[in-house]
Amino acid sequence: MSKVKYYYDSETLSYRKIERKRGRRFSIILLSVLGMFLSGFVLLLFYLNLPYIETPKEKTLKRELTNLQLQYDLINKKMELAETVLSDVEERDNNLYRVYFEANPIPEEQRKAGFGGVNRYRDFEGFDNSELIISTSKRMDILTKQIVVQSRSLDEIAKLAEEKESLLLAIPAIQPVKNEDLTRVASGYGYRSDPFTKARKFHYGMDFTAPRGTPVFASGSGYVERADNRASGYGNHIRINHGYGYVSLYAHLYKFNVRKGQKIKRGDLIGFVGSTGRSQANHLHYEVFKDGARINPINFYYGNLSPEEFAELLKVAQQENQSLD
């Protein structure tokens, strides 16, 4: 039952009943609905803009993310510098070091090969900065692999350098008798007149004339393979095995200064000039073998002769004269 409300009328000095107007009631209802609508609209706007309203924690996380992006950019710049330096090392490795040591260059596709098969970067997918993280990780992995390949290449070069050093020490590269001790170079490598039969015969070594007892030096490092007089025509002779297929022979010696099996270095005194065996006068008969074949010794005197001395020696050695053995 609705309540009846009255108001006091001062003019009639009596209470009058309050009559409700239908239009006013409608206005109240309309204002209520409008207020609810406006409140809902305001709440909707607040909800839609909620992602743009940052909490202190979100601000901190955003700063950390920005810092991480900066760090990734710095890492990429450092990797770019490392790639430039590594590329320079690779170029020298292929075109200088490996050429000098007669090693095949490493193909570009082997140096810069990627990683096939399973997706190695699946865990980095699905994030706002996935592309940056994945690209940086790929560059880092490829750079790491390139460094590994280059490191192995340098290990190989170091080993080749050691072998090259041993080879250079082994090659019979000096004249076995010093120039100041020589009387002359009597005969070179090639066809010469035999001192006993006078027939034209191939002379497989070089003859260095010098007084009896003149020191004879090892032309390369190695070990004494023979030091005896049990080879026809050579008399007292020494054979030095230098390794790498090289052997040098020193014949007609007066006496030895080494024994069989002894290790020697280039320039060591090994014997003395004489005229033992099939010899016409005091001299050293010197031969060089490569893989069992005799070769011209004059091609190996780069170790202790000047260009002028070598040119003069070459001129004399080419003369077709009489040998001394």
C-alpha positions as CSV (number, residue, x, y, z in Angstrom):
1,M,0.0,0.0,0.0
2,S,1.5,3.3,-1.1
3,K,2.1,5.9,1.5
4,V,0.1,9.1,1.3
5,K,2.1,12.3,1.8
6,Y,0.8,15.7,2.9
7,Y,2.1,19.2,3.0
8,Y,1.0,22.2,5.2
9,D,-0.7,25.0,3.3
10,S,0.0,28.3,5.2
11,E,-2.7,30.2,3.4
12,T,-5.5,27.9,4.4
13,L,-3.9,26.8,7.6
14,S,-4.5,23.2,6.8
15,Y,-2.8,20.0,5.5
16,R,-3.2,19.2,1.8
17,K,-2.5,15.9,0.2
18,I,0.5,15.7,-2.2
19,E,-0.5,14.6,-5.6
20,R,2.2,12.7,-7.6
21,K,2.8,13.8,-11.2
22,R,3.3,11.1,-13.7
23,G,5.9,13.1,-15.7
24,R,8.2,13.6,-12.8
25,R,8.3,9.9,-12.0
26,F,9.3,9.3,-15.6
27,S,12.0,11.9,-15.4
28,I,13.5,10.2,-12.3
29,I,13.5,6.9,-14.0
30,L,15.1,8.4,-17.1
31,L,17.8,10.1,-15.1
32,S,18.5,6.9,-13.3
33,V,18.9,5.0,-16.5
34,L,21.0,7.7,-18.0
35,G,23.2,7.7,-14.9
36,M,23.7,4.0,-15.2
37,F,24.6,4.3,-18.9
38,L,27.1,7.0,-18.2
39,S,28.7,5.0,-15.4
40,G,28.9,2.0,-17.6
41,F,30.5,4.1,-20.4
42,V,33.1,5.5,-18.0
43,L,33.9,2.0,-16.7
44,L,34.2,0.8,-20.3
45,L,36.7,3.5,-21.2
46,F,38.7,2.7,-18.1
47,Y,38.8,-1.0,-19.0
48,L,39.8,-0.3,-22.6
49,N,42.7,2.0,-21.4
50,L,43.8,-0.3,-18.6
51,P,46.8,-1.7,-20.7
52,Y,48.2,1.8,-21.0
53,I,48.1,2.4,-17.3
54,E,51.4,1.1,-15.9
55,T,52.0,-0.1,-12.4
56,P,55.4,0.5,-10.7
57,K,56.3,-3.2,-11.4
58,E,55.4,-2.9,-15.0
59,K,57.5,0.3,-15.3
60,T,60.5,-1.6,-13.8
61,L,60.0,-4.6,-16.2
62,K,59.8,-2.2,-19.1
63,R,63.0,-0.5,-18.2
64,E,64.7,-4.0,-17.9
65,L,63.4,-4.9,-21.3
66,T,64.7,-1.7,-22.9
67,N,68.1,-2.4,-21.2
68,L,68.1,-6.0,-22.6
69,Q,67.4,-4.7,-26.1
70,L,70.3,-2.2,-25.7
71,Q,72.6,-5.1,-24.6
72,Y,71.6,-7.2,-27.6
73,D,72.4,-4.3,-29.9
74,L,75.8,-3.9,-28.3
75,I,76.4,-7.7,-28.6
76,N,75.5,-7.5,-32.3
77,K,78.0,-4.7,-32.8
78,K,80.7,-6.6,-31.0
79,M,79.9,-9.7,-33.1
80,E,80.2,-7.6,-36.2
81,L,83.7,-6.4,-35.2
82,A,84.6,-10.0,-34.3
83,E,83.4,-11.2,-37.7
84,T,85.5,-8.5,-39.5
85,V,88.6,-9.5,-37.6
86,L,87.9,-13.2,-38.2
87,S,87.4,-12.6,-41.9
88,D,90.8,-11.0,-42.1
89,V,92.4,-13.9,-40.3
90,E,90.6,-16.4,-42.6
91,E,91.8,-14.4,-45.7
92,R,95.4,-14.5,-44.5
93,D,95.0,-18.2,-43.6
94,N,93.8,-19.2,-47.0
95,N,95.9,-16.9,-49.2
96,L,99.2,-16.7,-47.2
97,Y,99.7,-19.3,-44.5
98,R,98.2,-22.3,-46.3
99,V,99.8,-21.2,-49.6
100,Y,103.2,-21.0,-48.0
101,F,102.9,-24.4,-46.4
102,E,101.4,-25.9,-49.5
103,A,98.1,-26.8,-47.8
104,N,94.7,-26.6,-49.6
105,P,92.6,-23.6,-48.6
106,I,89.4,-24.2,-46.5
107,P,86.3,-23.6,-48.7
108,E,84.1,-20.7,-47.8
109,E,81.0,-22.9,-47.5
110,Q,82.8,-25.0,-44.9
111,R,83.8,-21.9,-42.9
112,K,80.4,-20.3,-42.9
113,A,78.1,-23.3,-42.8
114,G,75.0,-23.1,-40.7
115,F,73.1,-25.7,-38.7
116,G,70.5,-27.8,-40.4
117,G,68.0,-30.3,-39.1
118,V,66.2,-29.6,-35.8
119,N,65.0,-26.1,-35.0
120,R,67.6,-25.0,-32.4
121,Y,65.8,-21.8,-31.6
122,R,62.2,-23.0,-30.9
123,D,62.4,-21.9,-27.2
124,F,63.0,-18.3,-28.4
125,E,59.8,-18.2,-30.5
126,G,56.5,-16.5,-29.5
127,F,57.9,-13.4,-27.7
128,D,57.8,-9.7,-28.6
129,N,61.6,-9.7,-29.3
130,S,61.9,-13.3,-30.7
131,E,63.4,-12.1,-34.0
132,L,66.1,-10.1,-32.3
133,I,67.0,-13.0,-29.9
134,I,66.9,-15.6,-32.7
135,S,69.0,-13.6,-35.1
136,T,71.6,-12.9,-32.4
137,S,71.8,-16.5,-31.4
138,K,72.2,-17.6,-35.0
139,R,75.1,-15.2,-35.5
140,M,76.7,-16.3,-32.3
141,D,76.5,-20.0,-33.2
142,I,77.9,-19.4,-36.7
143,L,80.7,-17.2,-35.3
144,T,81.5,-19.8,-32.7
145,K,81.7,-22.5,-35.5
146,Q,83.9,-20.3,-37.6
147,I,86.3,-19.8,-34.7
148,V,86.5,-23.5,-34.2
149,V,87.2,-24.1,-37.9
150,Q,89.9,-21.4,-37.8
151,S,91.4,-22.7,-34.6
152,R,91.8,-26.2,-36.1
153,S,93.3,-24.6,-39.2
154,L,95.9,-22.8,-37.2
155,D,96.7,-26.0,-35.3
156,E,97.3,-27.6,-38.7
157,I,99.4,-24.6,-39.8
158,A,101.5,-24.9,-36.6
159,K,102.1,-28.5,-37.3
160,L,103.0,-27.8,-40.9
161,A,105.4,-25.0,-39.7
162,E,107.2,-27.5,-37.5
163,E,107.5,-29.9,-40.4
164,K,108.6,-27.1,-42.7
165,E,111.3,-26.1,-40.2
166,S,112.5,-29.7,-40.0
167,L,112.5,-29.9,-43.8
168,L,114.5,-26.7,-44.2
169,L,117.1,-27.9,-41.7
170,A,117.2,-31.3,-43.4
171,I,117.8,-30.1,-47.0
172,P,121.5,-30.2,-47.9
173,A,121.7,-26.5,-48.4
174,I,125.4,-25.5,-47.9
175,Q,128.6,-26.2,-49.7
176,P,130.5,-29.0,-47.8
177,V,133.9,-27.3,-48.2
178,K,134.3,-23.6,-47.4
179,N,135.3,-21.3,-50.4
180,E,138.4,-20.1,-48.6
181,D,139.7,-23.7,-48.3
182,L,139.1,-24.6,-51.9
183,T,141.8,-24.8,-54.5
184,R,139.1,-24.9,-57.2
185,V,135.9,-26.6,-58.3
186,A,137.4,-29.3,-60.5
187,S,134.2,-30.7,-62.0
188,G,130.5,-30.4,-61.9
189,Y,127.4,-32.5,-62.5
190,G,127.0,-33.9,-66.0
191,Y,129.1,-35.5,-68.8
192,R,132.8,-35.3,-68.1
193,S,136.0,-37.0,-69.3
194,D,137.0,-40.0,-67.1
195,P,140.5,-39.4,-65.7
196,F,141.5,-43.0,-66.1
197,T,139.8,-44.2,-69.3
198,K,139.5,-40.7,-70.9
199,A,136.0,-41.7,-72.1
200,R,133.1,-39.4,-71.9
201,K,131.1,-40.4,-68.8
202,F,128.3,-39.0,-66.7
203,H,129.6,-37.5,-63.5
204,Y,126.9,-37.7,-60.8
205,G,128.4,-35.2,-58.3
206,M,130.7,-32.3,-57.8
207,D,134.4,-32.4,-57.2
208,F,135.9,-29.8,-54.8
209,T,139.7,-29.7,-54.9
210,A,141.4,-28.9,-51.6
211,P,144.6,-29.9,-49.7
212,R,144.5,-33.1,-47.8
213,G,143.0,-32.7,-44.3
214,T,140.7,-29.8,-45.3
215,P,137.6,-29.9,-43.1
216,V,134.4,-31.3,-44.7
217,F,131.0,-30.1,-43.2
218,A,127.6,-31.7,-43.2
219,S,125.4,-29.9,-45.7
220,G,122.2,-30.6,-43.8
221,S,120.9,-32.1,-40.5
222,G,120.3,-35.8,-40.2
223,Y,122.0,-39.0,-39.1
224,V,125.1,-40.9,-40.4
225,E,123.8,-43.8,-42.5
226,R,127.2,-45.0,-43.5
227,A,130.8,-44.2,-42.6
228,D,133.1,-46.8,-44.2
229,N,135.1,-47.7,-47.4
230,R,133.0,-50.6,-48.6
231,A,131.5,-49.0,-51.7
232,S,133.3,-49.4,-55.0
233,G,135.3,-46.3,-56.1
234,Y,134.3,-44.0,-53.2
235,G,137.1,-45.0,-50.8
236,N,136.4,-43.6,-47.3
237,H,133.0,-42.1,-47.6
238,I,130.0,-40.9,-45.5
239,R,126.3,-41.0,-46.3
240,I,124.0,-38.7,-44.3
241,N,120.3,-39.5,-44.3
242,H,118.5,-36.1,-43.9
243,G,114.9,-37.5,-44.0
244,Y,112.2,-36.3,-46.5
245,G,114.0,-38.5,-49.1
246,Y,117.3,-36.6,-49.0
247,V,120.7,-38.3,-48.7
248,S,124.1,-36.6,-49.2
249,L,127.4,-38.5,-49.9
250,Y,131.0,-37.4,-49.2
251,A,133.7,-39.5,-50.9
252,H,137.5,-40.0,-51.0
253,L,137.9,-38.8,-47.4
254,Y,141.3,-38.9,-45.7
255,K,139.5,-39.8,-42.4
256,F,136.2,-39.6,-40.6
257,N,135.1,-37.4,-37.7
258,V,131.7,-39.2,-37.2
259,R,130.4,-42.7,-36.8
260,K,127.5,-44.7,-38.2
261,G,124.2,-43.8,-36.5
262,Q,125.4,-40.5,-35.1
263,K,123.0,-37.6,-35.3
264,I,124.4,-34.4,-36.7
265,K,123.4,-30.8,-37.5
266,R,124.1,-28.8,-40.6
267,G,127.6,-27.4,-40.5
268,D,129.0,-30.1,-38.2
269,L,132.6,-31.2,-39.0
270,I,132.2,-34.8,-40.4
271,G,135.5,-35.6,-42.0
272,F,138.6,-34.4,-44.0
273,V,139.5,-34.2,-47.6
274,G,141.6,-37.0,-49.0
275,S,142.2,-39.1,-52.1
276,T,141.1,-42.6,-51.1
277,G,139.3,-45.0,-53.5
278,R,139.2,-44.3,-57.3
279,S,140.7,-40.8,-57.1
280,Q,143.3,-39.0,-59.1
281,A,144.1,-36.2,-56.5
282,N,143.0,-34.8,-53.2
283,H,139.4,-33.7,-53.5
284,L,135.9,-34.2,-52.1
285,H,133.4,-35.9,-54.4
286,Y,129.9,-34.7,-53.3
287,E,126.6,-36.2,-54.3
288,V,122.9,-35.5,-53.4
289,F,120.1,-38.1,-53.7
290,K,116.4,-37.4,-53.6
291,D,114.1,-40.4,-53.3
292,G,117.0,-42.6,-54.4
293,A,117.9,-40.7,-57.5
294,R,121.0,-38.6,-57.9
295,I,120.3,-34.9,-58.5
296,N,122.5,-31.9,-59.2
297,P,124.0,-30.6,-55.9
298,I,124.5,-27.1,-57.2
299,N,120.8,-26.4,-56.8
300,F,121.2,-26.6,-53.0
301,Y,123.9,-24.1,-52.2
302,Y,121.6,-21.2,-51.2
303,G,122.6,-21.6,-47.5
304,N,126.1,-20.1,-47.5
305,L,126.9,-18.6,-50.9
306,S,126.2,-15.0,-52.0
307,P,124.5,-14.5,-55.4
308,E,127.9,-13.6,-56.9
309,E,129.6,-16.6,-55.5
310,F,126.8,-18.9,-56.7
311,A,126.9,-17.4,-60.2
312,E,130.7,-18.0,-60.4
313,L,130.3,-21.6,-59.1
314,L,127.5,-22.3,-61.6
315,K,129.7,-21.0,-64.5
316,V,132.6,-23.2,-63.5
317,A,130.5,-26.3,-62.8
318,Q,128.9,-26.2,-66.3
319,Q,132.3,-26.5,-68.0
320,E,132.7,-29.9,-69.5
321,N,136.2,-30.9,-68.3
322,Q,137.9,-33.9,-66.7
323,S,136.6,-35.2,-63.4
324,L,138.9,-36.3,-60.6
325,D,137.3,-39.7,-60.0
